[in-house]
Amino acid sequence: MIWEGRYEEVEVIEELVKEILEKMSKNKNEVVGLKFGLFPHWVIEHIKYELKKKGLEHLENKIISELIKKAQQL
């Protein structure tokens, strides 16, 4: 589990992080940029869209920090 929190929020974060990293793995430049906190525009828009759909907009920063952590582990 990534962090302590409500189960549904943790699940959403894990799911989104996994989905985005899978899409980004097709382009090595995006992954390298992510390690340094540089996000392609589509990543931020995708995160905002998915969270708004689920009413969990307050998780945006948490997802971004988890993406950076996971990318640095690659």
Contact map, one row per residue, 1 for C-alpha under 8 A:
11110000010000000000000000000000000000000000000000000000000000000000000000
11110000010001000000000000000000000000000000000000000000000000000000000000
11111000010000000000000000000000000000000000000000000000000000000000000000
11111100010000000000000000000000000000000000000000000000000000000000000000
00111110110000000000000000000000000000000000000000000000000000000000000000
00011111110000000000000000000000000000000000000000000000000000000000000000
00001111111000000000000000000000000000000000000000000000000000000000000000
00000111111100000000000000000000000000000000000000000000000000000000000000
00001111111110000000000000000000000000000000000000000001001000000000000000
11111111111111000000000000000000000000000000000000000000000000000000000000
00000011111111100000000000000000000000000000000000000000000000000000000000
00000001111111110000000000000000000000000000000000000000000000000000000000
00000000111111111000000000000000000000000000000000000000001001100000000000
01000000011111111100000000000000000000000000000000000000000000000000000000
00000000001111111110000000000000000000000000000000000000000000000000000000
00000000000111111111000000000000000000000000001000000000000000100000000000
00000000000011111111100000000000000000000000000000000000000000100110000000
00000000000001111111110000000000000000000000000000000000000000000000000000
00000000000000111111111000000000000000000000000000000000000000000000000000
00000000000000011111111100000000000000000010000000000000000000000000000000
00000000000000001111111110000010000000000000000000000000000000000010001000
00000000000000000111111111000000000000000000000000000000000000000000000000
00000000000000000011111111000000000000000000000000000000000000000000000000
00000000000000000001111111110110000000000000000000000000000000000000000000
00000000000000000000111111110110000000000000000000000000000000000000000000
00000000000000000000011111110000000000000000000000000000000000000000000000
00000000000000000000000111111110000000000000000000000000000000000000000000
00000000000000000000000111111111000000000000000000000000000000000000000000
00000000000000000000000000111111100000000000000000000000000000000000000000
00000000000000000000000110111111110000110000000000000000000000000000000000
00000000000000000000100110111111111000000000000000000000000000000000001000
00000000000000000000000000011111111100000000000000000000000000000000001000
00000000000000000000000000001111111111100000000000000000000000000000000000
00000000000000000000000000000111111111100000000000000000000000000011001100
00000000000000000000000000000011111111000000000000000000000000000001101100
00000000000000000000000000000001111111000000000000000000000000000001000000
00000000000000000000000000000000111111100000000000000000000000000001000000
00000000000000000000000000000000111111110000000000000000000000000000000000
00000000000000000000000000000100110011111011000000000000000000000000000000
00000000000000000000000000000100000001111111000000000000000000000000000000
00000000000000000000000000000000000000111111100000000000000000000000000000
00000000000000000000000000000000000000011111110000000000000000000000000000
00000000000000000001000000000000000000111111111000000000000000000000000000
00000000000000000000000000000000000000111111111100000000000000000000000000
00000000000000000000000000000000000000001111111110000000000000000000000000
00000000000000000000000000000000000000000111111111000000000000000000000000
00000000000000010000000000000000000000000011111111100000000100100000000000
00000000000000000000000000000000000000000001111111110000100100000000000000
00000000000000000000000000000000000000000000111111111000000000000000000000
00000000000000000000000000000000000000000000011111111100000000000000000000
00000000000000000000000000000000000000000000001111111111101100000000000000
00000000000000000000000000000000000000000000000111111111100000000000000000
00000000000000000000000000000000000000000000000011111111000000000000000000
00000000000000000000000000000000000000000000000001111111100000000000000000
00000000000000000000000000000000000000000000000000111111100000000000000000
00000000100000000000000000000000000000000000000000111111111000000000000000
00000000000000000000000000000000000000000000000100110111111100000000000000
00000000000000000000000000000000000000000000000000000001111110000000000000
00000000100010000000000000000000000000000000000000100001111111100000000000
00000000000000000000000000000000000000000000001100100000111111110000000000
00000000000000000000000000000000000000000000000000000000011111111000000000
00000000000010000000000000000000000000000000000000000000001111111100000000
00000000000010011000000000000000000000000000001000000000001111111110000000
00000000000000000000000000000000000000000000000000000000000111111111000000
00000000000000000000000000000000000000000000000000000000000011111111100000
00000000000000001000000000000000000000000000000000000000000001111111110000
00000000000000001000100000000000010000000000000000000000000000111111111000
00000000000000000000000000000000011110000000000000000000000000011111111100
00000000000000000000000000000000001000000000000000000000000000001111111110
00000000000000000000000000000000000000000000000000000000000000000111111111
00000000000000000000100000000011011000000000000000000000000000000011111111
00000000000000000000000000000000011000000000000000000000000000000001111111
00000000000000000000000000000000000000000000000000000000000000000000111111
00000000000000000000000000000000000000000000000000000000000000000000011111
